Structure formats: structure tokens, C-alpha cells
Amino acid sequence: MTGTPAGKIIDKGATRRRTRVALGGAAQAAIATQAGPQPERWSADAGSRDVAVLAIPPHAQRERSFEVFCRLDVSNRAGHADATHGLRVLVNGALEWSRSVPTHAGGADSLDYRLRRTVPVGQALRVTASAETKHSSRVSLRISAAED
């Protein structure tokens, strides 16, 4: 071993143990690389806004496939009979889905939409979900995406 003073005895057993541990870590990294990258998971929450935007950046080396889930939760605690809520989903700027429905009086209601999208190498995926409410209040608006 370089850097040791002349005449110093090196504990070869300890050196071997360190080598085994180092190889164990390298072997684990090699196994992880062979198994492939971990699936990507992305999410966006609108917070207090009526629009949620999920922007998944491009990948330079591989095509990816995502299952995307958009969910709008609303409340109609006042019990308005004419209350409605709507969800509009855009994918890369193009309208994918839109729906407006009556909100159940006196409680909670929701709308959700699920889609699958394949993203080619070098391209991004942008999902926008917009909420519209009439005589009801938005509780939450979320988008999540999980790679298949």
C-alpha cells in the first residue's frame, strides 16, 4: 500500500475487509444499473389556484410512458341546487378532455381523469388541469404521473 512508512506492518485482514465492502457497493451499483432506472414519479398541486401544471422534462436517452391522473375535489356545503364543477385537461397545449357536472348538494364531490401518454426521446410532457366551479368551492386540484 503506498503512503505507508517503511517497516510498518499493514493488517492485510482489514484491507481485505475494506476491499470486500468496496466491491459489495460496486456490485450493488452494477445490479441497479442492470435492472434499469427507477420509474419516474411526478406530481403538481394547484394549492389555492384554479390551475395545476405538471411539466415533465425531456429525457435524452430513452422513450418513457406515463399514466397521468388528474383530480378535482369540490365542496357544496351551502347545498346550492344549481352548483356545478368542471375539469379541463390539456396535454402539450391541446385539449385532451373537458367535463362539467352538477355538484352534489350538501357535501363533497369530485371529477377525475386518467390517461396514458408515451413521451419520445428528447421531448417534454406538459399537463395542465383547470378547475371551474359555480356555487361550489374547490378543495383541491392535483396532477400525478407515474412511469410504467
Z-matrix of the N, CA and C atoms (Angstrom, degrees):
N
C 1 1.446
C 2 1.517 1 108.04
N 3 1.322 2 118.52 1 129.12
C 4 1.455 3 121.55 2 -178.15
C 5 1.503 4 110.77 3 -76.06
N 6 1.314 5 116.60 4 153.36
C 7 1.444 6 121.61 5 177.46
C 8 1.517 7 113.66 6 87.40
N 9 1.342 8 119.69 7 2.90
C 10 1.463 9 121.03 8 177.47
C 11 1.522 10 108.70 9 -95.01
N 12 1.323 11 117.60 10 144.22
C 13 1.459 12 120.21 11 178.10
C 14 1.524 13 110.46 12 -65.05
N 15 1.317 14 116.24 13 149.13
C 16 1.462 15 121.13 14 179.67
C 17 1.515 16 109.84 15 -59.75
N 18 1.304 17 116.73 16 138.74
C 19 1.442 18 122.29 17 175.74
C 20 1.529 19 113.71 18 85.60
N 21 1.354 20 118.80 19 -3.96
C 22 1.463 21 120.20 20 179.66
C 23 1.525 22 108.55 21 -82.54
N 24 1.312 23 115.71 22 134.53
C 25 1.461 24 120.48 23 179.80
C 26 1.529 25 108.02 24 -87.98
N 27 1.320 26 114.88 25 130.82
C 28 1.456 27 120.79 26 179.92
C 29 1.518 28 108.40 27 -99.06
N 30 1.314 29 116.99 28 133.12
C 31 1.462 30 122.05 29 177.23
C 32 1.518 31 107.81 30 -74.95
N 33 1.332 32 115.73 31 100.80
C 34 1.460 33 120.12 32 -176.44
C 35 1.525 34 111.93 33 -66.82
N 36 1.313 35 117.80 34 -29.32
C 37 1.469 36 120.63 35 177.85
C 38 1.519 37 111.10 36 -63.25
N 39 1.324 38 116.50 37 -43.06
C 40 1.465 39 120.24 38 179.24
C 41 1.520 40 110.25 39 -66.48
N 42 1.325 41 116.99 40 -38.59
C 43 1.459 42 120.77 41 179.01
C 44 1.522 43 109.96 42 -63.17
N 45 1.324 44 116.42 43 -43.26
C 46 1.463 45 119.63 44 179.02
C 47 1.525 46 110.99 45 -62.56
N 48 1.322 47 116.70 46 -40.78
C 49 1.463 48 119.16 47 179.49
C 50 1.527 49 110.27 48 -61.88
N 51 1.305 50 115.98 49 -44.42
C 52 1.460 51 118.85 50 178.93
C 53 1.526 52 110.47 51 -62.07
N 54 1.295 53 116.09 52 -39.18
C 55 1.459 54 119.79 53 179.48
C 56 1.523 55 110.05 54 -64.12
N 57 1.328 56 117.43 55 -43.67
C 58 1.455 57 119.95 56 179.15
C 59 1.521 58 111.71 57 -62.45
N 60 1.298 59 116.74 58 -42.06
C 61 1.461 60 119.98 59 178.65
C 62 1.516 61 109.83 60 -62.99
N 63 1.328 62 116.35 61 -43.95
C 64 1.461 63 119.88 62 179.59
C 65 1.528 64 110.36 63 -62.42
N 66 1.328 65 117.13 64 -43.06
C 67 1.459 66 119.69 65 178.99
C 68 1.522 67 110.70 66 -66.85
N 69 1.331 68 117.06 67 -35.48
C 70 1.455 69 120.39 68 178.22
C 71 1.515 70 110.97 69 -59.92
N 72 1.341 71 117.03 70 -44.67
C 73 1.464 72 121.07 71 177.73
C 74 1.512 73 111.70 72 -63.50
N 75 1.342 74 116.92 73 -41.69
C 76 1.461 75 121.21 74 179.05
C 77 1.526 76 110.46 75 -65.83
N 78 1.341 77 115.29 76 -39.39
C 79 1.458 78 118.98 77 179.16
C 80 1.529 79 110.38 78 -64.87
N 81 1.345 80 116.82 79 -39.17
C 82 1.457 81 119.52 80 177.70
C 83 1.517 82 110.89 81 -63.79
N 84 1.312 83 117.35 82 -40.53
C 85 1.461 84 120.74 83 178.36
C 86 1.522 85 110.54 84 -64.18
N 87 1.330 86 116.53 85 -39.85
C 88 1.469 87 120.26 86 178.99
C 89 1.518 88 110.63 87 -64.72
N 90 1.336 89 117.24 88 -39.92
C 91 1.464 90 120.71 89 178.60
C 92 1.519 91 110.13 90 -64.53
N 93 1.332 92 117.68 91 -42.88
C 94 1.468 93 121.20 92 178.84
C 95 1.515 94 111.00 93 -62.73
N 96 1.327 95 117.43 94 -39.05
C 97 1.457 96 120.99 95 179.33
C 98 1.525 97 110.70 96 -66.85
N 99 1.336 98 117.24 97 -40.46
C 100 1.456 99 120.61 98 179.67
C 101 1.518 100 111.44 99 -66.77
N 102 1.323 101 117.52 100 -33.59
C 103 1.460 102 121.28 101 -179.25
C 104 1.525 103 111.32 102 -72.99
N 105 1.311 104 117.91 103 -16.87
C 106 1.456 105 121.47 104 179.90
C 107 1.514 106 111.03 105 99.28
N 108 1.318 107 116.01 106 170.29
C 109 1.464 108 119.35 107 -178.85
C 110 1.525 109 111.49 108 -70.27
N 111 1.313 110 115.52 109 155.60
C 112 1.462 111 120.57 110 176.37
C 113 1.531 112 109.25 111 -67.24
N 114 1.335 113 118.59 112 142.99
C 115 1.470 114 120.26 113 177.89
C 116 1.531 115 110.34 114 -61.04
N 117 1.298 116 115.76 115 140.94
C 118 1.460 117 121.44 116 -179.92
C 119 1.523 118 109.97 117 -80.67
N 120 1.331 119 115.88 118 144.45
C 121 1.463 120 122.90 119 174.98
C 122 1.516 121 107.31 120 -133.78
N 123 1.323 122 115.22 121 130.59
C 124 1.460 123 121.75 122 -177.80
C 125 1.520 124 109.11 123 -132.22
N 126 1.325 125 117.23 124 151.09
C 127 1.460 126 120.25 125 176.28
C 128 1.519 127 110.35 126 -153.40
N 129 1.333 128 115.02 127 155.85
C 130 1.462 129 122.29 128 176.70
C 131 1.514 130 107.85 129 -144.15
N 132 1.326 131 115.74 130 139.95
C 133 1.451 132 122.43 131 179.04
C 134 1.524 133 107.04 132 -123.61
N 135 1.328 134 117.57 133 130.80
C 136 1.461 135 121.16 134 -178.00
C 137 1.518 136 112.39 135 -70.52
N 138 1.318 137 117.57 136 -18.10
C 139 1.462 138 119.55 137 -176.57
C 140 1.521 139 109.93 138 62.75
N 141 1.320 140 117.69 139 -123.79
C 142 1.469 141 120.99 140 -179.19
C 143 1.530 142 112.72 141 -91.04
N 144 1.318 143 117.39 142 2.01
C 145 1.467 144 121.25 143 -178.53
C 146 1.534 145 111.47 144 -92.23
N 147 1.330 146 116.14 145 165.89
C 148 1.462 147 122.05 146 178.88
C 149 1.522 148 112.60 147 -94.90
N 150 1.332 149 117.36 148 4.09
C 151 1.463 150 121.59 149 -178.60
C 152 1.524 151 109.32 150 -132.96
N 153 1.333 152 115.99 151 131.88
C 154 1.462 153 122.06 152 173.48
C 155 1.522 154 107.57 153 -116.05
N 156 1.315 155 116.29 154 136.96
C 157 1.460 156 121.31 155 179.49
C 158 1.523 157 108.57 156 -125.47
N 159 1.321 158 115.53 157 126.34
C 160 1.464 159 121.85 158 175.86
C 161 1.519 160 107.34 159 -113.38
N 162 1.326 161 116.84 160 116.14
C 163 1.471 162 121.99 161 -179.59
C 164 1.522 163 108.32 162 -114.67
N 165 1.329 164 115.69 163 111.10
C 166 1.460 165 121.77 164 178.49
C 167 1.526 166 107.00 165 -99.42
N 168 1.335 167 117.64 166 119.17
C 169 1.469 168 119.98 167 -175.98
C 170 1.531 169 112.03 168 -69.67
N 171 1.326 170 116.25 169 161.22
C 172 1.469 171 119.62 170 179.39
C 173 1.524 172 111.45 171 -69.35
N 174 1.322 173 114.99 172 156.64
C 175 1.467 174 121.88 173 173.66
C 176 1.521 175 106.48 174 -112.83
N 177 1.302 176 117.19 175 133.69
C 178 1.468 177 121.37 176 -173.41
C 179 1.521 178 113.62 177 -81.51
N 180 1.339 179 118.30 178 -13.79
C 181 1.461 180 118.53 179 -170.66
C 182 1.520 181 115.74 180 -121.78
N 183 1.316 182 118.41 181 -15.30
C 184 1.468 183 117.10 182 -175.75
C 185 1.528 184 112.54 183 -148.83
N 186 1.326 185 113.96 184 154.28
C 187 1.462 186 121.46 185 173.58
C 188 1.529 187 107.24 186 -80.54
N 189 1.335 188 116.94 187 144.41
C 190 1.456 189 121.31 188 -179.74
C 191 1.520 190 109.76 189 -128.56
N 192 1.331 191 115.12 190 152.83
C 193 1.457 192 121.18 191 177.28
C 194 1.523 193 107.63 192 -125.99
N 195 1.352 194 116.25 193 129.71
C 196 1.461 195 121.26 194 -176.47
C 197 1.520 196 111.01 195 -121.44
N 198 1.326 197 114.90 196 144.39
C 199 1.453 198 121.42 197 165.39
C 200 1.524 199 104.87 198 -100.37
N 201 1.331 200 115.92 199 122.37
C 202 1.464 201 122.09 200 -175.92
C 203 1.525 202 108.30 201 -110.94
N 204 1.327 203 116.19 202 136.26
C 205 1.461 204 122.14 203 -177.83
C 206 1.526 205 108.38 204 -128.14
N 207 1.329 206 116.51 205 122.19
C 208 1.469 207 122.68 206 177.77
C 209 1.527 208 107.70 207 -113.86
N 210 1.341 209 116.41 208 134.37
C 211 1.467 210 119.92 209 -177.96
C 212 1.520 211 110.68 210 -140.12
N 213 1.343 212 114.56 211 132.25
C 214 1.458 213 123.51 212 175.30
C 215 1.524 214 107.86 213 -117.23
N 216 1.330 215 116.95 214 124.39
C 217 1.462 216 122.47 215 174.93
C 218 1.527 217 108.23 216 -111.91
N 219 1.335 218 116.54 217 133.24
C 220 1.462 219 121.83 218 -178.68
C 221 1.521 220 109.90 219 -132.04
N 222 1.335 221 114.55 220 167.10
C 223 1.455 222 120.99 221 179.01
C 224 1.525 223 109.17 222 -135.09
N 225 1.331 224 116.19 223 140.77
C 226 1.461 225 122.57 224 176.53
C 227 1.524 226 107.68 225 -128.93
N 228 1.325 227 115.86 226 61.98
C 229 1.466 228 120.70 227 -176.34
C 230 1.522 229 112.92 228 -68.34
N 231 1.332 230 116.51 229 -25.73
C 232 1.468 231 119.38 230 179.67
C 233 1.524 232 111.70 231 -74.38
N 234 1.327 233 117.75 232 -15.88
C 235 1.455 234 121.99 233 176.74
C 236 1.517 235 114.78 234 77.87
N 237 1.328 236 117.85 235 25.73
C 238 1.468 237 120.48 236 178.15
C 239 1.527 238 110.31 237 -61.66
N 240 1.325 239 116.13 238 129.73
C 241 1.461 240 121.25 239 -179.41
C 242 1.521 241 111.66 240 -73.31
N 243 1.346 242 117.34 241 -25.63
C 244 1.465 243 120.31 242 -177.61
C 245 1.530 244 112.86 243 -101.02
N 246 1.325 245 117.90 244 17.84
C 247 1.466 246 121.49 245 179.73
C 248 1.529 247 110.56 246 -70.57
N 249 1.336 248 115.68 247 140.79
C 250 1.473 249 121.36 248 177.03
C 251 1.522 250 109.25 249 -137.38
N 252 1.312 251 114.87 250 160.33
C 253 1.460 252 121.35 251 172.09
C 254 1.522 253 108.26 252 -142.88
N 255 1.338 254 115.16 253 148.22
C 256 1.452 255 120.01 254 -177.25
C 257 1.509 256 111.37 255 -140.34
N 258 1.320 257 115.12 256 153.40
C 259 1.460 258 122.91 257 178.41
C 260 1.525 259 107.80 258 -131.30
N 261 1.307 260 115.07 259 133.73
C 262 1.466 261 122.03 260 179.08
C 263 1.519 262 107.47 261 -126.95
N 264 1.344 263 117.94 262 128.90
C 265 1.464 264 122.72 263 -176.46
C 266 1.528 265 109.56 264 -120.66
N 267 1.327 266 114.97 265 125.57
C 268 1.466 267 121.72 266 175.58
C 269 1.522 268 108.59 267 -113.73
N 270 1.324 269 116.78 268 138.46
C 271 1.461 270 121.93 269 175.76
C 272 1.513 271 107.70 270 -120.11
N 273 1.317 272 116.01 271 118.42
C 274 1.467 273 122.88 272 -176.52
C 275 1.527 274 111.45 273 51.79
N 276 1.341 275 116.33 274 38.74
C 277 1.457 276 122.31 275 175.74
C 278 1.514 277 115.84 276 87.68
N 279 1.323 278 118.67 277 -9.73
C 280 1.474 279 122.37 278 -179.06
C 281 1.528 280 109.80 279 -101.87
N 282 1.324 281 116.40 280 138.39
C 283 1.463 282 120.89 281 179.43
C 284 1.521 283 109.93 282 -63.67
N 285 1.319 284 116.00 283 122.48
C 286 1.464 285 122.69 284 179.15
C 287 1.530 286 110.69 285 -99.36
N 288 1.343 287 116.46 286 -40.72
C 289 1.462 288 120.12 287 -174.14
C 290 1.516 289 109.29 288 -162.93
N 291 1.343 290 116.40 289 145.30
C 292 1.455 291 121.13 290 177.78
C 293 1.520 292 108.49 291 -150.60
N 294 1.335 293 115.47 292 137.51
C 295 1.454 294 119.69 293 -179.85
C 296 1.514 295 108.94 294 -153.26
N 297 1.341 296 116.26 295 140.80
C 298 1.457 297 122.36 296 173.73
C 299 1.522 298 106.71 297 -132.55
N 300 1.339 299 116.02 298 130.82
C 301 1.464 300 120.94 299 -174.94
C 302 1.525 301 110.17 300 -137.21
N 303 1.341 302 117.41 301 158.60
C 304 1.467 303 119.90 302 174.68
C 305 1.531 304 110.45 303 -65.05
N 306 1.323 305 115.83 304 142.87
C 307 1.468 306 121.54 305 177.70
C 308 1.523 307 108.70 306 -92.40
N 309 1.324 308 116.95 307 133.44
C 310 1.465 309 121.32 308 178.71
C 311 1.522 310 109.93 309 -58.99
N 312 1.306 311 116.05 310 134.86
C 313 1.466 312 121.13 311 -178.75
C 314 1.528 313 110.84 312 -72.60
N 315 1.320 314 115.18 313 139.15
C 316 1.450 315 121.06 314 172.24
C 317 1.509 316 116.99 315 77.62
N 318 1.308 317 119.38 316 14.12
C 319 1.460 318 118.04 317 -179.70
C 320 1.517 319 113.42 318 -164.79
N 321 1.313 320 115.10 319 -155.09
C 322 1.465 321 122.68 320 -177.27
C 323 1.524 322 110.34 321 -98.44
N 324 1.321 323 114.89 322 153.88
C 325 1.459 324 121.76 323 178.29
C 326 1.520 325 107.21 324 -150.01
N 327 1.323 326 116.83 325 169.47
C 328 1.470 327 119.73 326 -179.47
C 329 1.519 328 110.71 327 -155.78
N 330 1.307 329 114.13 328 163.14
C 331 1.469 330 123.57 329 170.81
C 332 1.521 331 106.40 330 -135.12
N 333 1.318 332 116.68 331 138.52
C 334 1.454 333 118.12 332 174.22
C 335 1.513 334 110.36 333 -140.71
N 336 1.322 335 114.69 334 157.94
C 337 1.456 336 121.79 335 -179.98
C 338 1.522 337 108.18 336 -143.39
N 339 1.320 338 115.23 337 135.16
C 340 1.461 339 122.01 338 -178.88
C 341 1.536 340 108.55 339 -123.15
N 342 1.323 341 116.05 340 137.58
C 343 1.466 342 120.05 341 178.36
C 344 1.513 343 110.19 342 -145.95
N 345 1.301 344 116.35 343 159.86
C 346 1.472 345 122.73 344 173.79
C 347 1.519 346 107.95 345 -115.26
N 348 1.313 347 114.54 346 140.58
C 349 1.460 348 119.09 347 -179.17
C 350 1.524 349 108.85 348 -142.96
N 351 1.331 350 116.44 349 131.59
C 352 1.454 351 122.21 350 173.66
C 353 1.524 352 107.76 351 -95.25
N 354 1.324 353 115.19 352 130.78
C 355 1.462 354 121.47 353 -177.29
C 356 1.529 355 108.18 354 -111.22
N 357 1.338 356 117.69 355 113.93
C 358 1.461 357 120.43 356 -179.79
C 359 1.535 358 112.67 357 -64.85
N 360 1.306 359 115.86 358 161.38
C 361 1.466 360 122.63 359 177.07
C 362 1.525 361 109.11 360 -54.26
N 363 1.317 362 115.78 361 133.07
C 364 1.463 363 121.01 362 175.14
C 365 1.522 364 115.77 363 79.89
N 366 1.330 365 118.21 364 3.47
C 367 1.464 366 120.04 365 179.84
C 368 1.531 367 110.34 366 -114.26
N 369 1.323 368 115.39 367 146.57
C 370 1.459 369 121.76 368 178.12
C 371 1.525 370 109.92 369 -92.27
N 372 1.319 371 115.44 370 165.39
C 373 1.461 372 121.69 371 174.19
C 374 1.524 373 107.10 372 -125.71
N 375 1.329 374 115.79 373 126.62
C 376 1.465 375 121.08 374 179.62
C 377 1.527 376 108.55 375 -125.04
N 378 1.323 377 116.11 376 119.48
C 379 1.467 378 122.48 377 -179.86
C 380 1.528 379 107.23 378 -116.12
N 381 1.332 380 115.48 379 128.84
C 382 1.460 381 121.72 380 178.64
C 383 1.522 382 108.13 381 -121.45
N 384 1.323 383 116.00 382 128.35
C 385 1.461 384 121.54 383 176.93
C 386 1.523 385 107.83 384 -117.94
N 387 1.343 386 116.37 385 128.59
C 388 1.468 387 121.83 386 -179.87
C 389 1.517 388 109.27 387 -118.48
N 390 1.331 389 115.18 388 137.50
C 391 1.465 390 121.28 389 179.04
C 392 1.515 391 109.81 390 -107.41
N 393 1.328 392 115.40 391 141.38
C 394 1.461 393 121.64 392 173.61
C 395 1.518 394 107.44 393 -130.06
N 396 1.323 395 116.71 394 132.80
C 397 1.462 396 120.50 395 179.13
C 398 1.526 397 110.33 396 -132.76
N 399 1.327 398 115.29 397 148.50
C 400 1.462 399 121.91 398 175.08
C 401 1.522 400 106.49 399 -136.52
N 402 1.327 401 117.78 400 117.99
C 403 1.464 402 124.78 401 -178.34
C 404 1.529 403 112.68 402 58.86
N 405 1.321 404 116.89 403 22.89
C 406 1.470 405 122.33 404 172.96
C 407 1.529 406 106.16 405 -139.43
N 408 1.308 407 117.09 406 165.80
C 409 1.464 408 119.25 407 -179.57
C 410 1.523 409 110.62 408 -120.63
N 411 1.316 410 114.10 409 140.10
C 412 1.463 411 119.98 410 179.00
C 413 1.519 412 108.68 411 -75.07
N 414 1.313 413 116.12 412 129.21
C 415 1.460 414 122.50 413 176.61
C 416 1.522 415 109.95 414 -92.87
N 417 1.334 416 116.28 415 -47.44
C 418 1.467 417 120.43 416 178.51
C 419 1.514 418 110.70 417 -157.55
N 420 1.325 419 114.71 418 154.92
C 421 1.465 420 122.95 419 175.98
C 422 1.519 421 105.90 420 -140.98
N 423 1.338 422 116.34 421 117.78
C 424 1.468 423 121.04 422 -175.24
C 425 1.524 424 110.63 423 -135.20
N 426 1.336 425 113.47 424 151.35
C 427 1.468 426 121.86 425 172.29
C 428 1.523 427 106.79 426 -129.34
N 429 1.329 428 116.59 427 136.22
C 430 1.463 429 120.12 428 173.80
C 431 1.529 430 108.31 429 -135.99
N 432 1.318 431 115.26 430 150.52
C 433 1.459 432 120.34 431 179.13
C 434 1.523 433 108.11 432 -139.28
N 435 1.322 434 115.39 433 135.32
C 436 1.458 435 121.49 434 178.67
C 437 1.518 436 108.23 435 -128.20
N 438 1.313 437 115.79 436 131.43
C 439 1.463 438 120.76 437 178.99
C 440 1.520 439 109.66 438 -73.47
N 441 1.316 440 115.95 439 136.59
C 442 1.479 441 121.85 440 178.31
C 443 1.510 442 110.62 441 -75.49
